[in-house]
Amino acid sequence: MERHFLLVSDVDGTLLGDDPATAAFAAWRERRREVRLALNSGRFATSLQQSIERTALPAPDALVGGMGTEIRLGPDWDLLDGWPAADGWNAAVVREALENHPRTRLQEEEFLSEHKISAYAVDLTPGELVEIEEALAAAEVAARVVYSSARDLDVLPCGVDKGTAALRLASHWGIPPERVIVAGDSGNDAAMFQIGARGILVGNAHADLRLAAAGDVYPAAAAYAAGVIEGAEYWLARLSSSGNLSVASRSSVTPH
């Protein structure tokens, strides 16, 4: 069957977090073969592969790891050519900036890569985030700063994030943005909700994502993977009957 849709979902706190719901999602995916599946995570592809082996997560068609900085295509998990574009990026300068800031501490090396530098940064203020962004700009680094869960600070090449990676993957498969469905639970998923796709907020979604989500967003009642199933069924029913939808909006998304 030709796959007309793409579901791009966060993993931890979205597809993982409730084992029976994860198993139900795997069964749902077997029934919905018209949908390509991509796992999109702050973790790298090797870690995601381990989760697939150790949990009920179904094997996806693609892995998007490192906050969008790597795209690997199944079943062999080869890197998608040409991604990421990282003009103006300098990982060494970003590392130095985060090491020198009094409120950030670099995460362990297993969570860092050539295109993703991450730090622990508990309860940063908006002013402190601006301070970090300005320091990177002064160092002439083209960077995007992503802060989520009041703890995790990720610095990525400008123009590279979970959302742009989802769009690049959809383009590779010839799937238009309006037939892309995204699902997430926390602020580091916000970029996926700003690319013109159909969004799913799982029932356990954090307030930071609910406030940042824009466009067509379905706030699921169910949590974790059960919420992904609920939202995917909602959007697939509408996408199958109409190509021009604007059903749910940001104004309807409020914290539970």
Disulfide bonds with the S-S distance in Angstrom:
none
